[in-house]
Amino acid sequence: RTGSFVEADATVVDPAPGLFGLVFTHGDGFFASDSNRDALARAIRRQRLVDAFGLTEWQPQVALRPAVYRRDGGPEPLLPAWADYDDESRLTQAKRTVDAWRGAGHEIDALRIAVPDTPGGRILFAYVAADFARIGLDSQRVGMGAASDLRLIDEVAPNDDALWALRRLSCRRDTLCNREAQALIDATAANIDAGQRARQVGDAETALARYVPFIPLATPLRWSV
């Protein structure tokens, strides 16, 4: 059998290209601001999270797209502006954003984070919630089918198309929707010229990343027995 390691007790795992992270499920209140969503993405200490599972195969990820299996030598994944900052610098920036939101008179309810009700899911939630607490935010673990603010996506890319991750994170039933980014994604998908398409992937990724629809955490892992 094979499956997601977060949903299993097995520890025989293999890395796979794809998406593993938290997708924003709505854009209301605190989540309406790109800066606020970016603050949450900055706050998570990915290496600490990965190390908690004791799996040497698991690697942190900060880009929207996986770095491997890029068809036609497509563009490298776009790293966020804060990718080279240390954890304390990211924490300071994220907390400043949250404090500014509250300083403007806004309240922030506990963040509802949907993860599988498994040992792996509970560990994942505990580490993410601890990092959000460092910037002054409470978190609540909810089931994968419950109303949530953030929900775990753990999906392996079905092919080597660089556009797959962008399409998965834009204007789906369980994601936010930015019309500018989606228009660029649609135009890229319709282009059969490989050179032009590679450039368009970069443009679409830049637009989507600016909107911050997703918090990448790591590369997906799959277990087998």
C-alpha positions in Angstrom: 0.0 0.0 0.0 1.0 3.6 -0.4 -0.3 6.9 1.0 0.4 10.1 2.7 2.8 9.8 5.6 0.8 12.3 7.6 -2.2 10.0 7.5 -0.3 6.9 8.4 1.8 5.3 11.2 4.4 4.0 8.7 7.8 5.7 8.5 9.1 4.1 5.3 8.8 7.1 3.1 9.9 8.5 -0.2 10.0 12.2 -1.3 7.8 13.3 -4.2 7.3 16.5 -6.2 4.1 18.3 -5.3 2.4 20.4 -2.7 2.5 20.0 1.1 1.3 23.0 3.0 -1.6 25.1 4.2 -4.0 26.6 1.8 -6.1 29.7 2.7 -9.8 28.7 2.4 -11.3 32.2 2.4 -10.3 35.9 2.2 -12.4 37.4 5.0 -11.3 39.6 7.9 -7.7 39.1 8.8 -7.2 36.9 5.7 -8.3 39.6 3.3 -4.9 41.2 3.4 -2.0 39.8 1.3 0.4 41.2 4.0 -1.4 39.2 6.8 -1.3 36.0 4.8 2.4 36.6 4.1 3.0 37.1 7.8 1.7 33.7 8.5 3.9 32.2 5.8 6.9 33.9 7.3 6.3 32.8 10.8 6.6 29.1 10.4 10.0 27.5 11.2 10.0 24.9 8.5 13.3 23.2 9.4 12.1 22.8 13.0 8.9 21.3 11.8 10.6 18.8 9.5 13.1 17.8 12.2 10.2 17.0 14.5 9.3 14.0 12.4 12.9 12.6 12.3 12.7 11.9 8.6 15.9 12.6 6.8 14.2 12.4 3.4 11.9 15.3 4.2 12.9 18.8 3.0 11.4 22.2 3.8 9.8 24.1 0.9 9.0 27.8 0.6 8.1 28.1 -3.1 4.7 27.5 -4.6 6.1 25.1 -7.2 8.2 22.0 -6.6 11.8 22.4 -7.8 12.0 19.0 -9.6 10.5 17.6 -12.7 10.3 20.9 -14.6 9.1 20.1 -18.1 11.1 21.7 -21.0 13.6 23.1 -18.6 11.0 25.6 -17.3 11.8 28.4 -14.9 13.1 27.7 -11.4 10.5 28.1 -8.7 10.1 31.7 -7.4 11.4 32.1 -3.9 9.7 34.6 -1.6 11.4 37.8 -0.7 12.1 36.6 2.8 13.6 33.2 1.8 17.1 34.1 2.9 16.1 35.8 6.2 16.8 33.9 9.4 13.9 32.7 11.6 14.2 35.6 14.1 14.0 38.2 11.3 11.0 36.5 9.8 9.4 36.4 13.3 10.0 40.1 13.9 8.5 41.0 10.5 5.5 38.8 10.9 4.7 40.0 14.4 4.9 43.6 13.3 2.3 42.9 10.7 -0.1 41.2 13.2 0.4 44.0 15.7 -0.4 46.7 13.1 -3.6 44.9 12.3 -4.6 44.8 15.9 -3.4 48.4 16.4 -5.9 49.5 13.8 -8.7 48.1 16.0 -9.2 44.7 14.3 -9.7 41.5 16.2 -8.3 38.2 15.2 -10.2 35.0 16.1 -8.3 31.8 16.7 -7.1 30.4 13.4 -9.0 27.2 12.4 -6.4 24.8 10.9 -7.7 21.6 9.3 -5.3 18.7 9.4 -5.9 14.9 9.5 -6.8 13.5 12.9 -3.7 11.3 13.0 -0.5 11.3 15.0 1.3 13.1 12.1 -1.5 15.6 11.7 -1.5 16.4 15.4 2.3 16.9 15.4 2.0 19.1 12.4 -0.7 21.2 14.0 1.3 21.6 17.3 4.4 22.9 15.6 2.5 25.3 13.3 0.3 26.5 16.2 3.4 27.2 18.3 4.9 29.3 15.6 1.7 31.3 15.2 1.5 31.8 18.9 5.0 33.5 18.8 3.4 36.3 16.7 0.4 36.5 19.0 -2.1 34.3 17.3 -4.2 31.5 18.8 -5.0 28.4 16.7 -7.7 25.7 16.8 -7.3 22.2 15.2 -10.3 21.2 13.2 -11.1 18.2 11.0 -10.4 18.1 7.3 -14.1 18.4 6.5 -14.9 21.2 9.0 -15.1 24.9 8.4 -11.5 26.3 8.5 -9.3 29.2 7.7 -6.3 27.0 6.6 -6.4 23.5 5.3 -3.6 21.0 4.7 -2.9 20.2 1.1 -0.8 17.1 0.6 -0.7 16.2 -3.1 1.8 14.7 -5.4 2.2 16.3 -8.8 0.5 14.1 -11.5 3.0 15.2 -14.2 6.1 17.3 -14.8 4.1 20.4 -15.9 5.4 23.5 -14.1 1.9 25.0 -14.3 0.2 22.2 -12.3 0.9 23.7 -8.8 -0.2 27.1 -9.9 -3.5 25.8 -11.3 -4.1 23.7 -8.2 -3.7 26.8 -6.0 -5.8 29.2 -8.0 -9.6 29.7 -8.2 -10.5 26.1 -7.0 -13.4 25.3 -4.7 -11.0 25.1 -1.7 -8.6 28.0 -2.6 -8.6 31.8 -2.9 -9.1 33.3 -6.3 -7.2 36.2 -7.8 -8.5 37.1 -11.3 -5.2 38.6 -12.5 -3.2 35.5 -11.6 -5.9 33.2 -13.0 -5.9 35.0 -16.3 -2.2 34.5 -16.6 -2.5 30.9 -15.7 -5.2 30.4 -18.3 -3.1 32.1 -21.0 -0.1 30.0 -20.2 -2.1 26.8 -20.3 -3.4 27.7 -23.8 0.1 28.5 -25.2 1.7 25.6 -27.1 5.0 27.5 -27.7 7.5 26.1 -25.2 9.7 29.2 -25.0 6.8 31.6 -24.5 5.1 29.2 -22.1 8.2 29.0 -19.9 8.2 32.8 -19.6 4.5 32.9 -18.9 4.8 30.4 -16.1 7.2 32.8 -14.4 4.7 35.7 -14.9 1.8 33.7 -13.5 3.8 32.5 -10.6 4.9 36.0 -9.7 1.3 37.2 -9.7 0.0 34.2 -7.7 2.9 34.4 -5.1 2.1 38.1 -4.6 -1.4 37.1 -3.6 -0.2 34.5 -1.1 -2.8 31.8 -1.5 -0.8 29.0 0.2 1.8 28.4 2.8 4.3 25.9 1.5 5.8 23.8 4.2 7.8 20.9 2.7 8.0 18.4 -0.1 5.3 15.7 0.0 6.3 12.3 1.3 4.7 9.0 0.5 4.9 5.9 2.6 4.9 2.3 1.5 4.6 -1.1 3.2 
